[in-house]
């Protein structure tokens, strides 16, 4: 099912990593238990993926990989929340969060990475070169003692 929903957002998409609600976000949702999509995707707004997607993704807002989502792609986005499986290289100008159910394999370039307890990350992290970098270093956080690179 491909559709644009206004006003209805999953809980993870409603909150930024600091817990504040973001208003007025348009979220394109791709759902399908057996759906597979491959190609080059350019999404102007935010997107939630609950199926299998491969190729290249350019997202102008927030990328949300739901618990049933499997993404094997190179990604450029503003923010990302991974609750499912992601494999590839990601460049995020904003924040990246790996939720407790998230599994990430690959390289991430971002200013801020948060890995929740239970989340899995195997790869390299590079600090973004633009924007906030001029203001000084921002830390990469491990929440609740999660161990990056260690399977659950």
C-alpha positions in Angstrom: 0.0 0.0 0.0 1.4 3.3 -1.0 -0.2 6.4 0.5 0.4 9.8 1.9 -1.0 10.3 5.4 -1.4 13.6 7.1 -1.9 13.8 10.8 -1.4 10.1 11.4 2.1 9.2 12.4 3.7 6.2 14.1 4.9 6.9 17.7 8.5 6.7 16.6 8.0 9.3 13.9 6.2 11.7 16.2 9.1 12.1 18.5 12.5 13.5 17.8 15.4 11.9 19.6 15.0 14.5 22.4 11.4 13.5 23.0 9.7 16.5 21.6 6.8 16.1 19.1 7.3 17.4 15.6 4.2 19.0 14.1 3.1 19.1 10.5 5.2 16.3 9.2 4.0 14.6 6.0 4.8 10.9 6.1 4.7 8.7 3.0 4.2 5.1 4.1 5.1 1.9 2.2 3.5 -1.2 3.7 3.4 -4.8 2.4 4.4 -8.0 4.1 5.6 -9.5 0.9 6.3 -6.3 -1.1 9.8 -5.8 -2.6 10.9 -2.6 -4.3 14.2 -2.0 -6.0 15.4 1.2 -7.7 16.4 4.8 -7.2 14.0 6.7 -5.0 13.9 10.5 -4.5 11.4 11.4 -1.7 10.9 15.1 -1.0 9.1 14.6 2.4 9.5 11.9 5.1 8.9 8.2 4.6 8.2 5.1 6.7 9.1 1.8 5.2 7.4 -1.5 6.3 8.6 -3.7 3.5 11.8 -4.7 1.6 13.5 -1.8 -0.4 16.8 -1.9 -2.2 18.8 0.5 -4.4 19.3 4.2 -3.6 17.1 6.5 -1.3 17.3 10.2 -1.1 14.9 11.5 1.6 14.2 15.2 2.1 12.8 14.7 5.6 12.9 11.8 8.1 13.5 8.1 7.1 11.7 5.7 9.4 12.5 2.0 8.8 9.7 0.2 10.7 10.1 -3.1 12.6 9.0 -5.0 9.4 11.1 -2.9 7.1 14.3 -4.2 5.4 16.3 -1.6 3.6 19.4 -2.6 1.6 20.4 0.8 0.0 22.7 3.7 0.0 20.7 6.5 1.8 20.9 10.3 2.0 18.5 11.8 4.5 18.0 14.5 7.1 17.0 12.2 10.1 16.7 8.5 10.4 15.1 6.1 12.8 15.9 2.4 12.3 13.5 -0.1 14.0 14.0 -2.8 11.4 17.0 -3.9 9.3 19.2 -1.5 7.4 22.3 -2.4 5.4 24.3 0.1 3.4 25.9 3.5 3.6 24.0 6.4 5.1 24.6 10.1 5.1 22.3 12.0 7.5 22.6 15.7 8.0 20.6 15.5 11.2 20.1 12.7 13.7 20.3 8.9 13.4 18.6 6.6 15.9 18.9 2.9 16.1 15.9 1.6 18.2 16.0 -1.4 20.4 14.7 -3.6 17.6 17.0 -2.0 15.0 19.8 -3.8 13.2 22.3 -1.7 11.2 25.2 -3.0 9.1 27.2 -0.4 7.2 28.7 3.1 7.5 27.0 6.1 8.8 28.0 9.8 8.4 26.1 12.0 10.8 26.4 14.6 13.5 24.5 12.5 16.1 24.0 8.7 16.5 21.9 7.2 19.3 21.8 3.4 19.8 19.1 2.2 22.2 19.7 -0.8 24.5 19.2 -3.9 22.4 20.0 -2.1 19.1 22.7 -3.6 16.9 25.3 -1.6 14.9 28.2 -3.1 12.9 30.1 -0.5 10.8 31.9 2.8 11.0 30.7 6.2 12.1 32.0 9.4 10.6 31.2 12.9 11.9 29.5 15.1 9.3 31.7 17.8 7.9 29.2 20.6 7.5 26.7 22.6 9.6 27.1 21.8 13.3 30.7 20.7 12.9 31.9 24.3 12.9 30.3 24.7 16.4 32.4 22.0 18.0 32.1 18.3 18.5 28.8 16.5 19.3 29.1 13.1 20.9 27.8 9.8 19.6 25.7 8.2 22.3 25.1 4.7 23.5 21.9 4.6 25.5 21.4 2.2 28.4 24.7 0.4 28.0 24.0 -1.1 24.5 27.1 -2.5 22.9 27.7 -1.3 19.3 28.8 -4.2 17.1 27.7 -6.9 19.4 24.7 -9.1 18.3 21.8 -9.6 20.6 
